[in-house]
C-alpha cells in the first residue's frame, strides 16, 4: 500500500501534474453526443433495475450486456423485448467474458453491477480499454490498495469513475441538503447515517428464490446469497457504508473544502446470522456450524478536517425495520430521519419537533421539482432515475460526473479502514487523502441546478 508521498510521486511522473478539479478530465473528450452507447456488465437483479431505466430513455442505447448466468441473461433479454428495443450483443461463457465486451467499438460508457470483488478489476479493465465513463454499483473495492489503484487509473486514463450511490438523490435527503446549503441548520457540527436493514432474508435463500426462502448461501445460494454472504463469514467491519456516508459527505463538503482525517470502529458480537439459520433451517443444518465474523452492529466514528464528526452504523444481521438513520445537526437546528422530524431554533416551538414534511415541502430540491414525473416508477422511490440521469447527462455534455472517483474512493474506503480499526482493537486510523491535497481548493457543485 503506497503512502501519500509515494502516490504523489508516481502520479506526477505518469501524468505530468494533471490538475485535480471539477473539470480536470474534460479536455481530452470528443464533442457532446445526443445519444449514449452503453455496455452493461452484470444483469442480476440490480443490473436489471438499471436496464429497465436505460430502456426508458430516448438518449441511451444499451448495445452490449455481459453475465455468466444464463438465467439472468434470459431475464435481461426479455426487458428489451418488452421495451421494443433491439437486443444487444451478448457476452457470456466465463468470468472474463466482459473483456470481450470492452473491445466493442464506439462504447461511450459501461455500467458495472456485479459482486463487490469484481468492481475494481472491471473498472481497471474498462479504463485500460479506453472507456472514459465508468458507472459502478457500490462499493468501489475490497482493499485500501484497490481504491488507490482506481484513483490512479482514472487520473492516468483521463476517465470518470462514478459510484452509482442512489441515496444521494433521495428526496428527503436532497431537501435536507438544500436546507444545509441555505444555512437553515447553521454551521454543521455532527452528522449520522448508516445501513440499518435486516438482510437475513437476502443473505440466505433456497437457491431459487432471491428473498426470504431458505438458509443456503454460497454455491447453493441464489442472487446476492451466492456471493454477498461470504463477506459476512470472513470480514468484520462496515461492509456497506456508502448509503449513509454519501449524502452526509456531500453536505459536509468532503473532498471539496473538507475531508475525512481519521476513523475508529467498534463491533458487537456476532449472533444474528447463526440464530436465523437455526430458526429457519434447524440446528442440524450444515450452515448452523458456520462461524460468522461480521459483528451484528458495527459503529464507525469519523473526524473531519473542518471539525465535524460523523457516526455510521452497519446493522444488517438482526430483526429491525429499514432505516438509514440520518441526522444532520448544526448550530441552529437539526433533521433526524429516525423520527422524521426537524427542529430549527427561533422558528420551531421551543423543545418541540416539527414534522419534516413541512420543511421538506418548502425546501424541495429543484431536481425533484423538475423531474418528478420522469422519476415515477423508478426503483427505490424514484432516486434510481436521478443517479442514472446524472451519469447519462454527464456523458452527453462531456462533463465530469457529479460524484467522482475521489468520492467513490473516500466513501468506499471506510470498509477496509473499519476492518483495520477493529482488527487493531478499535484503534483510530488515519484516513488517506485520495485528492493529494486538492480538497482544499475544489468547490462543491453537486446538484446546484435542476439539470442533473
ZICOR-V939868 format. One record per residue. N is the residue number from 1. SS is DSSP state (2 for helix, 1 for strand, 0 for the rest). PSI is psi in radians with two decimals (* if undefined). OMEGA is omega in degrees with one decimal (NA if undefined). Layout:
((N & SS & PSI & OMEGA) (N & SS & PSI & OMEGA))
This chain:
((1 & 0 & 2.11 & -176.4) (2 & 0 & 2.54 & 169.8) (3 & 0 & 3.08 & -171.7) (4 & 2 & -0.65 & -179.6) (5 & 2 & -0.71 & 177.5) (6 & 2 & -0.74 & -179.8) (7 & 2 & -0.80 & -179.3) (8 & 2 & -0.73 & 179.9) (9 & 2 & -0.78 & -179.4) (10 & 2 & -0.79 & -178.2) (11 & 2 & -0.71 & -179.5) (12 & 2 & -0.75 & -179.9) (13 & 2 & -0.63 & -173.6) (14 & 2 & -0.53 & -170.8) (15 & 2 & 0.00 & 179.4) (16 & 0 & 0.93 & 172.7) (17 & 0 & 0.92 & 172.3) (18 & 0 & 2.28 & -179.8) (19 & 0 & 2.41 & 178.8) (20 & 0 & 1.75 & -179.4) (21 & 0 & 3.10 & -177.3) (22 & 0 & -0.21 & 179.5) (23 & 0 & 0.33 & -168.4) (24 & 0 & -0.49 & -171.5) (25 & 0 & 0.05 & -168.7) (26 & 0 & -0.45 & -166.0) (27 & 0 & -0.50 & -174.1) (28 & 0 & 0.05 & -173.7) (29 & 0 & 2.76 & 176.2) (30 & 0 & 3.01 & -176.8) (31 & 0 & 2.78 & -178.2) (32 & 0 & 2.58 & -178.4) (33 & 0 & 2.63 & 176.7) (34 & 0 & -0.48 & -179.4) (35 & 0 & 2.35 & -175.4) (36 & 1 & 2.33 & 177.5) (37 & 1 & 2.11 & -173.5) (38 & 1 & 2.63 & 165.4) (39 & 1 & 2.45 & -179.8) (40 & 1 & 2.11 & 179.3) (41 & 1 & 1.93 & -176.9) (42 & 0 & 1.89 & -179.1) (43 & 0 & 0.60 & 171.0) (44 & 0 & -2.86 & -174.8) (45 & 2 & -0.70 & 178.7) (46 & 2 & -0.71 & 177.1) (47 & 2 & -0.65 & 178.2) (48 & 2 & -0.55 & 172.7) (49 & 2 & -0.82 & 179.9) (50 & 2 & -0.74 & 179.8) (51 & 2 & -0.76 & -179.9) (52 & 2 & -0.75 & -179.6) (53 & 2 & -0.70 & 178.7) (54 & 2 & -0.64 & -179.1) (55 & 2 & -0.27 & 175.2) (56 & 2 & -0.32 & -173.6) (57 & 0 & 2.47 & 176.0) (58 & 0 & -0.22 & -175.9) (59 & 0 & 0.26 & -178.7) (60 & 1 & 2.35 & 173.7) (61 & 1 & 2.11 & 172.7) (62 & 1 & 1.91 & -172.3) (63 & 1 & -0.19 & -179.2) (64 & 1 & 2.46 & 174.4) (65 & 1 & 2.72 & -178.9) (66 & 1 & 2.41 & 172.6) (67 & 0 & 2.75 & 177.4) (68 & 0 & -0.14 & -176.1) (69 & 0 & 2.09 & 176.2) (70 & 2 & -0.62 & 179.5) (71 & 2 & -0.82 & -179.2) (72 & 2 & -0.65 & 177.2) (73 & 2 & -0.67 & 177.1) (74 & 2 & -0.76 & 177.8) (75 & 2 & -0.72 & -179.5) (76 & 2 & -0.74 & 180.0) (77 & 2 & -0.57 & 179.1) (78 & 2 & -0.49 & 177.9) (79 & 2 & -0.64 & 178.0) (80 & 2 & -0.72 & 179.2) (81 & 2 & -0.77 & 179.9) (82 & 2 & -0.59 & -178.6) (83 & 2 & -0.09 & -178.7) (84 & 0 & 0.50 & -178.8) (85 & 0 & 2.59 & 178.4) (86 & 0 & 2.54 & 179.7) (87 & 0 & 2.48 & 177.4) (88 & 0 & 3.01 & 170.5) (89 & 1 & 2.41 & -176.0) (90 & 1 & 2.31 & 177.2) (91 & 1 & 2.20 & -177.6) (92 & 0 & -3.06 & 175.3) (93 & 0 & -0.74 & 177.4) (94 & 0 & 3.07 & -174.6) (95 & 0 & -0.29 & -178.1) (96 & 0 & 0.28 & 177.4) (97 & 0 & -0.45 & -179.6) (98 & 2 & -0.45 & 179.6) (99 & 2 & -0.54 & 174.2) (100 & 2 & -0.68 & 175.7) (101 & 2 & -0.73 & -177.3) (102 & 0 & -0.26 & 177.2) (103 & 0 & -0.14 & 179.3) (104 & 0 & 2.43 & -179.0) (105 & 0 & 2.60 & 172.4) (106 & 0 & 0.42 & 171.9) (107 & 0 & 2.22 & 177.4) (108 & 0 & -0.49 & -174.0) (109 & 1 & 2.82 & 169.7) (110 & 1 & 2.65 & 173.0) (111 & 1 & 2.27 & -176.5) (112 & 1 & 2.11 & 179.2) (113 & 0 & 1.19 & -174.8) (114 & 0 & 3.06 & 174.5) (115 & 0 & 2.64 & -171.8) (116 & 2 & -0.76 & -171.9) (117 & 2 & -0.21 & 178.8) (118 & 2 & -0.18 & -173.2) (119 & 2 & -0.88 & -177.2) (120 & 2 & -0.91 & -179.8) (121 & 2 & -0.62 & -179.3) (122 & 2 & -0.66 & 176.1) (123 & 2 & -0.82 & -178.6) (124 & 2 & -0.73 & 178.4) (125 & 2 & -0.62 & 178.5) (126 & 2 & -0.77 & 180.0) (127 & 2 & -0.72 & 177.4) (128 & 2 & -0.56 & 179.7) (129 & 0 & -0.04 & 177.8) (130 & 0 & 0.14 & 177.4) (131 & 0 & 2.23 & -176.3) (132 & 0 & -0.29 & 178.3) (133 & 1 & 2.09 & 179.2) (134 & 1 & 2.08 & 173.0) (135 & 1 & 2.18 & -178.0) (136 & 1 & 2.44 & 171.0) (137 & 0 & 2.75 & 176.0) (138 & 0 & 2.51 & 5.3) (139 & 0 & 3.08 & -175.0) (140 & 0 & -0.71 & -176.8) (141 & 0 & 3.10 & -178.4) (142 & 0 & -0.90 & -177.3) (143 & 0 & 2.87 & 175.5) (144 & 2 & -0.65 & 178.4) (145 & 2 & -0.64 & 175.8) (146 & 2 & -0.77 & -175.4) (147 & 2 & -0.75 & 175.0) (148 & 2 & -0.71 & -178.2) (149 & 2 & -0.74 & -179.6) (150 & 2 & -0.75 & 178.8) (151 & 2 & -0.85 & -178.4) (152 & 2 & -0.73 & -179.7) (153 & 2 & -0.72 & 178.8) (154 & 2 & -0.72 & 178.1) (155 & 2 & -0.86 & -177.5) (156 & 2 & -0.55 & -176.6) (157 & 0 & 0.12 & -177.0) (158 & 0 & 0.82 & -175.1) (159 & 0 & 2.65 & 174.8) (160 & 1 & 2.24 & 175.0) (161 & 1 & 2.00 & -178.7) (162 & 1 & 2.12 & 172.6) (163 & 1 & 2.24 & -172.0) (164 & 0 & 1.13 & -178.9) (165 & 0 & 1.71 & -171.6) (166 & 2 & -0.45 & -175.8) (167 & 2 & -0.37 & 175.4) (168 & 2 & -0.31 & -179.2) (169 & 2 & 0.18 & 176.7) (170 & 0 & 2.49 & -169.4) (171 & 2 & -0.80 & -179.9) (172 & 2 & -0.62 & 177.9) (173 & 2 & -0.75 & -178.9) (174 & 2 & -0.56 & 174.7) (175 & 2 & -0.76 & 177.3) (176 & 2 & -0.69 & 177.3) (177 & 2 & -0.72 & 177.2) (178 & 2 & -0.71 & 177.7) (179 & 2 & -0.68 & 177.5) (180 & 2 & -0.84 & -176.9) (181 & 2 & -0.47 & 178.3) (182 & 0 & 0.07 & 174.0) (183 & 0 & 0.29 & -176.4) (184 & 0 & -0.64 & -179.4) (185 & 0 & 0.00 & -176.2) (186 & 0 & -2.70 & 178.8) (187 & 0 & 2.27 & -178.8) (188 & 1 & 2.44 & -179.9) (189 & 1 & -0.80 & -172.7) (190 & 1 & 2.44 & 179.0) (191 & 1 & 2.61 & 178.3) (192 & 1 & 2.68 & 175.3) (193 & 1 & -3.11 & 179.2) (194 & 1 & -2.99 & 174.6) (195 & 1 & 1.65 & -176.0) (196 & 1 & 1.59 & -167.1) (197 & 0 & 2.08 & 178.7) (198 & 0 & 1.82 & -177.4) (199 & 0 & 0.23 & -177.3) (200 & 2 & -0.68 & 179.2) (201 & 2 & -0.09 & 173.7) (202 & 2 & -0.69 & -179.0) (203 & 2 & -0.34 & 178.1) (204 & 0 & 2.49 & 172.0) (205 & 1 & -2.98 & -175.7) (206 & 0 & 0.13 & -179.3) (207 & 0 & -0.05 & -178.3) (208 & 0 & -0.64 & -177.7) (209 & 0 & 2.35 & -168.7) (210 & 0 & -0.61 & -168.9) (211 & 0 & 2.42 & 168.2) (212 & 0 & 0.82 & -173.4) (213 & 0 & 0.03 & -179.5) (214 & 0 & -2.91 & -176.1) (215 & 0 & 0.46 & 177.9) (216 & 1 & 2.69 & 172.4) (217 & 0 & 3.07 & -177.8) (218 & 2 & -2.41 & -176.6) (219 & 2 & -0.47 & -179.9) (220 & 2 & -0.08 & -178.7) (221 & 0 & 3.00 & -180.0) (222 & 0 & 2.57 & 177.8) (223 & 2 & -2.30 & -174.9) (224 & 2 & -0.54 & 178.5) (225 & 2 & -0.35 & -178.4) (226 & 2 & -0.52 & -175.3) (227 & 0 & -0.57 & -171.3) (228 & 2 & -0.68 & -173.4) (229 & 2 & -0.54 & -179.0) (230 & 2 & -0.57 & 177.5) (231 & 2 & -0.57 & 178.2) (232 & 2 & -0.36 & 177.3) (233 & 2 & -0.72 & -168.3) (234 & 2 & -0.21 & -172.6) (235 & 0 & 2.65 & 179.3) (236 & 0 & 1.84 & -179.9) (237 & 0 & -2.98 & 175.1) (238 & 0 & 1.66 & -172.5) (239 & 0 & -0.14 & -174.1) (240 & 0 & 1.22 & -171.7) (241 & 0 & -0.26 & -161.7) (242 & 2 & -0.52 & 177.0) (243 & 2 & -0.67 & -179.3) (244 & 2 & -0.75 & -172.4) (245 & 2 & -0.58 & -175.3) (246 & 2 & -1.00 & -178.8) (247 & 2 & -0.77 & -176.6) (248 & 2 & -0.50 & 175.7) (249 & 2 & -0.70 & 178.0) (250 & 2 & -0.65 & 176.9) (251 & 2 & -0.60 & -176.0) (252 & 0 & 0.17 & 175.9) (253 & 0 & 0.55 & 179.4) (254 & 1 & 2.35 & -174.2) (255 & 0 & 0.07 & -177.3) (256 & 0 & 1.08 & -175.9) (257 & 0 & -0.04 & -179.4) (258 & 1 & 2.85 & 175.8) (259 & 0 & 2.83 & 171.3) (260 & 1 & 2.36 & 179.1) (261 & 1 & -0.44 & 177.7) (262 & 1 & 2.86 & -174.3) (263 & 1 & 2.49 & 169.7) (264 & 1 & 2.51 & -175.1) (265 & 1 & 2.61 & 178.6) (266 & 1 & 2.55 & -178.9) (267 & 1 & 2.55 & 169.7) (268 & 0 & 3.07 & 171.8) (269 & 0 & 2.84 & -179.0) (270 & 0 & 2.01 & 179.6) (271 & 0 & -0.59 & -166.4) (272 & 2 & -0.80 & -176.1) (273 & 2 & -0.71 & 177.2) (274 & 2 & -0.81 & -177.9) (275 & 2 & -0.58 & 177.3) (276 & 2 & -0.76 & 179.7) (277 & 2 & -0.80 & -179.8) (278 & 2 & -0.73 & -177.8) (279 & 2 & -0.72 & -174.3) (280 & 2 & -0.54 & -174.3) (281 & 2 & -0.15 & 179.6) (282 & 0 & 2.62 & -175.7) (283 & 0 & -0.21 & 177.8) (284 & 0 & -0.11 & 179.2) (285 & 0 & 2.49 & -176.5) (286 & 2 & -0.63 & -177.6) (287 & 2 & -0.24 & 175.7) (288 & 2 & -0.22 & 179.7) (289 & 2 & -0.05 & -179.2) (290 & 0 & 2.34 & 174.6) (291 & 0 & 1.96 & -179.7) (292 & 0 & 2.30 & -176.2) (293 & 0 & -0.53 & -174.1) (294 & 0 & 2.14 & 173.9) (295 & 0 & 2.51 & -176.1) (296 & 0 & -0.62 & 174.6) (297 & 1 & 2.14 & 176.9) (298 & 1 & 2.18 & -177.9) (299 & 1 & 2.27 & -176.5) (300 & 1 & 2.29 & 180.0) (301 & 1 & 2.27 & -177.6) (302 & 1 & 2.38 & 174.7) (303 & 1 & 2.40 & -178.4) (304 & 1 & 2.72 & -177.4) (305 & 0 & -0.58 & -178.0) (306 & 0 & 0.12 & 172.3) (307 & 0 & -0.11 & 178.5) (308 & 0 & 2.74 & 170.6) (309 & 1 & 2.62 & 179.4) (310 & 1 & 2.32 & 178.8) (311 & 1 & 2.19 & 178.6) (312 & 1 & 2.56 & 174.1) (313 & 1 & 2.32 & 175.6) (314 & 1 & 2.03 & -169.2) (315 & 1 & 1.56 & -173.5) (316 & 0 & 0.01 & -170.9) (317 & 0 & 0.07 & -175.8) (318 & 0 & 2.74 & 177.9) (319 & 0 & 2.23 & 179.1) (320 & 0 & 2.69 & 169.1) (321 & 0 & 2.81 & -179.7) (322 & 0 & 2.38 & 173.4) (323 & 1 & 2.42 & 173.9) (324 & 0 & -0.08 & 168.8) (325 & 0 & 0.66 & -178.5) (326 & 0 & 2.48 & 171.1) (327 & 1 & 2.18 & 179.4) (328 & 1 & 1.91 & -169.7) (329 & 1 & 2.27 & 177.8) (330 & 1 & -3.01 & -177.3) (331 & 0 & -0.21 & -176.6) (332 & 0 & 0.01 & 179.7) (333 & 1 & -3.00 & -175.3) (334 & 1 & 2.80 & 168.5) (335 & 1 & 2.37 & 174.1) (336 & 1 & 2.10 & -178.4) (337 & 0 & -0.68 & -173.8) (338 & 0 & -0.72 & 177.7) (339 & 0 & 0.18 & 173.5) (340 & 0 & 0.86 & -172.0) (341 & 1 & 2.74 & 177.8) (342 & 1 & 2.52 & 172.1) (343 & 1 & 2.20 & 177.5) (344 & 1 & 2.05 & -176.9) (345 & 0 & 2.35 & 179.6) (346 & 0 & -0.22 & 178.3) (347 & 0 & -0.89 & 175.9) (348 & 0 & 2.74 & 173.6) (349 & 0 & 2.43 & -176.7) (350 & 0 & 2.26 & 174.5) (351 & 0 & 0.44 & 177.9) (352 & 0 & 2.38 & 178.3) (353 & 0 & 2.57 & 166.3) (354 & 1 & 2.61 & 172.1) (355 & 1 & 2.30 & -176.9) (356 & 2 & -0.54 & -176.9) (357 & 2 & -0.65 & -179.0) (358 & 2 & -0.77 & -179.9) (359 & 2 & -0.71 & -175.5) (360 & 2 & -0.51 & 172.7) (361 & 2 & -0.69 & -179.0) (362 & 2 & -0.67 & -175.4) (363 & 0 & 0.44 & 176.5) (364 & 0 & 2.32 & -174.4) (365 & 0 & 2.50 & 179.8) (366 & 2 & -0.56 & 177.3) (367 & 2 & -0.78 & -179.4) (368 & 2 & -0.62 & 177.9) (369 & 2 & -0.68 & -175.8) (370 & 2 & -0.68 & -167.2) (371 & 2 & 0.23 & -176.6) (372 & 2 & -0.80 & -177.4) (373 & 2 & -0.69 & 179.8) (374 & 2 & -0.49 & -177.9) (375 & 2 & -0.16 & -178.6) (376 & 0 & 2.29 & 178.9) (377 & 0 & -0.14 & 177.2) (378 & 0 & 2.72 & -175.0) (379 & 0 & 2.76 & 176.7) (380 & 2 & 0.83 & 174.8) (381 & 2 & 0.33 & 177.4) (382 & 2 & -0.29 & -174.0) (383 & 2 & -0.38 & 175.6) (384 & 2 & -0.61 & 177.3) (385 & 2 & -0.81 & -172.7) (386 & 2 & -0.68 & -177.5) (387 & 2 & -0.67 & 175.9) (388 & 2 & -0.64 & 178.4) (389 & 2 & -0.76 & -178.9) (390 & 2 & -0.64 & 178.9) (391 & 2 & -0.84 & -178.4) (392 & 2 & -0.77 & -179.1) (393 & 2 & -0.61 & 177.4) (394 & 2 & -0.74 & 179.6) (395 & 2 & -0.81 & -179.0) (396 & 2 & -0.66 & -176.2) (397 & 2 & -0.04 & -179.1) (398 & 0 & 0.79 & -175.7) (399 & 0 & 2.81 & 172.8) (400 & 0 & 2.61 & 176.5) (401 & 0 & 2.58 & -177.7) (402 & 0 & -0.64 & 172.8) (403 & 0 & 2.14 & -169.1) (404 & 0 & -3.00 & -175.7) (405 & 2 & -0.52 & 179.5) (406 & 2 & -0.62 & 172.9) (407 & 2 & -0.83 & -179.3) (408 & 2 & -0.78 & -178.0) (409 & 2 & -0.81 & -176.9) (410 & 2 & -0.75 & -177.9) (411 & 2 & -0.75 & -175.0) (412 & 2 & -0.51 & -179.1) (413 & 0 & -0.23 & 175.7) (414 & 2 & -0.57 & -178.1) (415 & 2 & -1.05 & -179.6) (416 & 2 & -0.52 & 177.9) (417 & 2 & -0.69 & 177.8) (418 & 2 & -0.66 & 175.4) (419 & 2 & -0.74 & 180.0) (420 & 2 & -0.76 & -179.6) (421 & 2 & -0.81 & 179.7) (422 & 2 & -0.74 & -179.9) (423 & 2 & -0.56 & -179.7) (424 & 0 & 0.24 & 178.7) (425 & 0 & 0.67 & 177.6) (426 & 0 & 0.47 & -179.6) (427 & 0 & 2.56 & 173.6) (428 & 0 & 2.25 & -178.9) (429 & 1 & 2.63 & 179.1) (430 & 1 & 2.46 & 178.5) (431 & 0 & 2.18 & -178.9) (432 & 0 & 2.63 & 176.1) (433 & 0 & 1.73 & -177.2) (434 & 0 & -0.30 & 178.6) (435 & 0 & -0.07 & -179.0) (436 & 0 & 0.81 & 173.8) (437 & 0 & -0.23 & -176.4) (438 & 2 & -0.17 & 175.9) (439 & 2 & -0.46 & -178.5) (440 & 2 & -0.33 & -173.2) (441 & 0 & -0.24 & -178.5) (442 & 0 & 2.60 & -178.7) (443 & 0 & 2.60 & -179.8) (444 & 0 & 1.83 & 179.1) (445 & 0 & 0.42 & 179.6) (446 & 0 & 2.14 & 172.0) (447 & 0 & 0.84 & 179.9) (448 & 0 & -0.09 & 175.5) (449 & 0 & -3.06 & 178.6) (450 & 0 & 0.29 & -174.6) (451 & 0 & -0.96 & -179.7) (452 & 0 & * & NA))
